[in-house]
Amino acid sequence: MGEMTYKWYKLGHALRTVLDVEQHLSGIKPIGVYALYNETGLIYIGHSSDIITRITNHEKAHTLAKIKLFEGLTEAKEVEEKLIRRLKPPMNKDFTKVETETKNFSCALELDVWKAIKIKHAVKDVPVADIVNEALREQLERWIEIGNQAS
């Protein structure tokens, strides 16, 4: 099984008519991935085993829909997930969450501490953020427990 088509189509009246005829003749509903847009751009990506009906009845207000057709639902789901992870549409919640919550911050480190971090980074091939988190976690273990209990 592979893609029925390799191209995204804008869903307009003419395309809906063509797909309705194909659906009627073949007895199957078109399966695919859809992308919804409004005036600001891409807002949502989804998949459906009946893509025309799904877009027509979609609860998210949109001004444009683009579709890509597939032979099977599994392939459509995989493509949907990849697109959501890469494009992060604002109305999609699945596949966009980071596994752990993080907070970026800036601080000044004493030079000897920075050198030690860079040496460990070079020797152990460990990301700097992991080195800093590990060191802070060891030093702040009790305070981390108190913070987790307060949450």
NORWOHU-V493081 format. One record per residue. N is the residue number from 0. RES is the residue in three letters. SS is DSSP state (A for helix, B for strand, O for the rest). PSI is psi in degrees with one decimal (none if undefined). OMEGA is omega in radians with two decimals (NA if undefined). Layout:
# NORWOHU-V493081
n=N res=RES ss=SS psi=PSI omega=OMEGA
n=N res=RES ss=SS psi=PSI omega=OMEGA
This chain:
# NORWOHU-V493081
n=0 res=MET ss=O psi=142.0 omega=3.11
n=1 res=GLY ss=O psi=-174.8 omega=3.13
n=2 res=GLU ss=B psi=140.3 omega=3.05
n=3 res=MET ss=O psi=-30.2 omega=-3.14
n=4 res=THR ss=O psi=152.6 omega=-3.11
n=5 res=TYR ss=O psi=17.0 omega=-2.99
n=6 res=LYS ss=O psi=147.1 omega=3.04
n=7 res=TRP ss=O psi=138.2 omega=3.10
n=8 res=TYR ss=B psi=139.1 omega=3.01
n=9 res=LYS ss=B psi=132.4 omega=-3.11
n=10 res=LEU ss=O psi=106.7 omega=3.08
n=11 res=GLY ss=O psi=-177.6 omega=-3.08
n=12 res=HIS ss=A psi=-44.1 omega=-3.08
n=13 res=ALA ss=A psi=-43.7 omega=3.14
n=14 res=LEU ss=A psi=-42.4 omega=3.12
n=15 res=ARG ss=A psi=-42.2 omega=3.14
n=16 res=THR ss=A psi=-46.0 omega=3.14
n=17 res=VAL ss=A psi=-46.4 omega=-3.13
n=18 res=LEU ss=A psi=-37.4 omega=3.10
n=19 res=ASP ss=A psi=-40.8 omega=3.12
n=20 res=VAL ss=A psi=-47.1 omega=3.13
n=21 res=GLU ss=A psi=-42.4 omega=3.13
n=22 res=GLN ss=A psi=-44.2 omega=-3.12
n=23 res=HIS ss=A psi=-43.4 omega=-3.10
n=24 res=LEU ss=A psi=-40.5 omega=-3.06
n=25 res=SER ss=A psi=-17.8 omega=-3.14
n=26 res=GLY ss=O psi=7.1 omega=3.09
n=27 res=ILE ss=O psi=153.0 omega=3.13
n=28 res=LYS ss=O psi=144.7 omega=-3.12
n=29 res=PRO ss=O psi=129.7 omega=3.12
n=30 res=ILE ss=B psi=139.2 omega=3.11
n=31 res=GLY ss=B psi=-173.6 omega=3.09
n=32 res=VAL ss=B psi=141.4 omega=3.12
n=33 res=TYR ss=B psi=150.5 omega=3.09
n=34 res=ALA ss=B psi=126.3 omega=3.14
n=35 res=LEU ss=B psi=139.5 omega=-3.12
n=36 res=TYR ss=B psi=152.5 omega=2.92
n=37 res=ASN ss=B psi=-165.2 omega=-3.08
n=38 res=GLU ss=O psi=-27.0 omega=-3.08
n=39 res=THR ss=O psi=-13.2 omega=-3.13
n=40 res=GLY ss=B psi=-156.2 omega=-3.12
n=41 res=LEU ss=B psi=130.8 omega=3.13
n=42 res=ILE ss=B psi=-23.9 omega=-3.03
n=43 res=TYR ss=B psi=143.7 omega=3.04
n=44 res=ILE ss=B psi=136.1 omega=3.12
n=45 res=GLY ss=B psi=177.4 omega=3.06
n=46 res=HIS ss=B psi=159.8 omega=-3.13
n=47 res=SER ss=B psi=151.9 omega=3.05
n=48 res=SER ss=O psi=-5.5 omega=3.04
n=49 res=ASP ss=O psi=75.5 omega=-2.91
n=50 res=ILE ss=A psi=-36.7 omega=-3.11
n=51 res=ILE ss=A psi=-48.1 omega=3.12
n=52 res=THR ss=A psi=-41.7 omega=-3.11
n=53 res=ARG ss=A psi=-47.4 omega=-3.12
n=54 res=ILE ss=A psi=-42.1 omega=-3.12
n=55 res=THR ss=A psi=-36.7 omega=-3.09
n=56 res=ASN ss=O psi=13.9 omega=-3.04
n=57 res=HIS ss=O psi=139.1 omega=-3.11
n=58 res=GLU ss=O psi=-17.2 omega=3.13
n=59 res=LYS ss=O psi=123.8 omega=-3.13
n=60 res=ALA ss=O psi=130.3 omega=-3.12
n=61 res=HIS ss=O psi=156.3 omega=3.14
n=62 res=THR ss=O psi=-15.1 omega=-3.13
n=63 res=LEU ss=B psi=142.7 omega=3.03
n=64 res=ALA ss=B psi=138.2 omega=3.02
n=65 res=LYS ss=B psi=143.9 omega=-3.12
n=66 res=ILE ss=B psi=154.2 omega=3.02
n=67 res=LYS ss=B psi=126.4 omega=-3.04
n=68 res=LEU ss=B psi=147.0 omega=3.11
n=69 res=PHE ss=B psi=161.5 omega=3.11
n=70 res=GLU ss=O psi=-29.0 omega=-3.09
n=71 res=GLY ss=O psi=154.9 omega=-3.11
n=72 res=LEU ss=A psi=-34.5 omega=-3.13
n=73 res=THR ss=A psi=-46.4 omega=3.12
n=74 res=GLU ss=A psi=-40.5 omega=3.11
n=75 res=ALA ss=A psi=-42.8 omega=3.12
n=76 res=LYS ss=A psi=-41.7 omega=-3.14
n=77 res=GLU ss=A psi=-44.0 omega=3.13
n=78 res=VAL ss=A psi=-41.8 omega=3.10
n=79 res=GLU ss=A psi=-48.9 omega=-3.10
n=80 res=GLU ss=A psi=-44.4 omega=3.13
n=81 res=LYS ss=A psi=-43.2 omega=-3.13
n=82 res=LEU ss=A psi=-41.9 omega=3.14
n=83 res=ILE ss=A psi=-45.1 omega=3.13
n=84 res=ARG ss=A psi=-39.7 omega=-3.08
n=85 res=ARG ss=A psi=-43.2 omega=-3.00
n=86 res=LEU ss=A psi=-21.9 omega=3.11
n=87 res=LYS ss=O psi=60.0 omega=3.11
n=88 res=PRO ss=O psi=141.8 omega=-3.02
n=89 res=PRO ss=O psi=-25.1 omega=-3.11
n=90 res=MET ss=O psi=0.2 omega=3.04
n=91 res=ASN ss=O psi=132.6 omega=3.10
n=92 res=LYS ss=O psi=-35.2 omega=3.13
n=93 res=ASP ss=O psi=147.8 omega=3.05
n=94 res=PHE ss=O psi=4.2 omega=-3.13
n=95 res=THR ss=O psi=-9.0 omega=-3.11
n=96 res=LYS ss=O psi=139.5 omega=3.06
n=97 res=VAL ss=O psi=142.9 omega=-3.07
n=98 res=GLU ss=O psi=-39.6 omega=3.10
n=99 res=THR ss=O psi=149.1 omega=3.13
n=100 res=GLU ss=O psi=134.9 omega=-3.14
n=101 res=THR ss=O psi=164.2 omega=3.10
n=102 res=LYS ss=O psi=121.0 omega=3.08
n=103 res=ASN ss=O psi=140.3 omega=3.06
n=104 res=PHE ss=O psi=163.8 omega=3.14
n=105 res=SER ss=O psi=138.9 omega=3.09
n=106 res=CYS ss=O psi=163.3 omega=3.09
n=107 res=ALA ss=O psi=130.1 omega=3.08
n=108 res=LEU ss=O psi=149.0 omega=3.04
n=109 res=GLU ss=O psi=148.3 omega=-3.00
n=110 res=LEU ss=A psi=-41.0 omega=-3.13
n=111 res=ASP ss=A psi=-33.8 omega=3.09
n=112 res=VAL ss=A psi=-44.4 omega=3.13
n=113 res=TRP ss=A psi=-42.8 omega=3.12
n=114 res=LYS ss=A psi=-41.8 omega=3.13
n=115 res=ALA ss=A psi=-42.4 omega=3.11
n=116 res=ILE ss=A psi=-45.9 omega=-3.12
n=117 res=LYS ss=A psi=-38.7 omega=3.11
n=118 res=ILE ss=A psi=-47.1 omega=3.13
n=119 res=LYS ss=A psi=-40.4 omega=3.11
n=120 res=HIS ss=A psi=-44.9 omega=-3.10
n=121 res=ALA ss=A psi=-42.5 omega=-3.07
n=122 res=VAL ss=A psi=-45.2 omega=-3.05
n=123 res=LYS ss=A psi=-10.4 omega=-3.09
n=124 res=ASP ss=O psi=48.8 omega=3.14
n=125 res=VAL ss=O psi=138.5 omega=3.11
n=126 res=PRO ss=O psi=143.1 omega=-3.14
n=127 res=VAL ss=A psi=-42.1 omega=-3.13
n=128 res=ALA ss=A psi=-38.7 omega=3.12
n=129 res=ASP ss=A psi=-39.1 omega=3.12
n=130 res=ILE ss=A psi=-47.6 omega=-3.12
n=131 res=VAL ss=A psi=-45.6 omega=3.13
n=132 res=ASN ss=A psi=-43.5 omega=-3.14
n=133 res=GLU ss=A psi=-46.3 omega=-3.13
n=134 res=ALA ss=A psi=-44.9 omega=3.13
n=135 res=LEU ss=A psi=-40.5 omega=3.14
n=136 res=ARG ss=A psi=-42.9 omega=3.11
n=137 res=GLU ss=A psi=-44.1 omega=-3.09
n=138 res=GLN ss=A psi=-28.7 omega=-3.04
n=139 res=LEU ss=O psi=19.9 omega=-3.04
n=140 res=GLU ss=A psi=-48.9 omega=-3.12
n=141 res=ARG ss=A psi=-41.4 omega=-3.13
n=142 res=TRP ss=A psi=-32.8 omega=3.08
n=143 res=ILE ss=A psi=-42.3 omega=3.10
n=144 res=GLU ss=A psi=-45.1 omega=-3.14
n=145 res=ILE ss=A psi=-43.3 omega=3.12
n=146 res=GLY ss=A psi=-40.6 omega=3.11
n=147 res=ASN ss=A psi=-35.6 omega=3.11
n=148 res=GLN ss=A psi=-32.2 omega=-3.13
n=149 res=ALA ss=A psi=-22.8 omega=-3.10
n=150 res=SER ss=O psi=none omega=NA
